[in-house]
Amino acid sequence: MKFLCIDCDAQMAFEERQQPGDGTFTASFACPRCGRRVAMLANPMETQLVSTLGVEIGGRTLDEQPLEYTRSAMAGRDDAFVDDAPRSTHNAPRSTHNAPRPSWSADAETRLAKVPGFVRGMVKKIYTDYARERAIAEVTPEVMDRARTELGLEGM
């Protein structure tokens, strides 16, 4: 993608990129002939898309390495990328605070594999949280069916 100055019909040159840390990024461009400037602001979803695709802005990608932004947002959390670490419970019901994470049966894993990849993690979390809140040791297709009914997810 290129930005063109409407008055000069010249390609605008990259000036500066900023990532304020809230998931957004901005980039500014200037016309080399008349000096007119334009800024681009990307929301967090657009930022994630640009970063994931490896799009270069100003000669380099947004993040210097895969998931750099995510990792930097997790700075200070030693357990951020460890699956078995205790999770924050400030929004979770009290009953799940110390509840063990349920296992998944092979049939439930097979069923979960049919969920589109871009939402699979969220779906797995819904079923895991459901089982954890009810002290269910293993997520099975029957547990998944019951959760869908109780949580009102049948139409989804």
Disulfide bonds with the S-S distance in Angstrom:
none
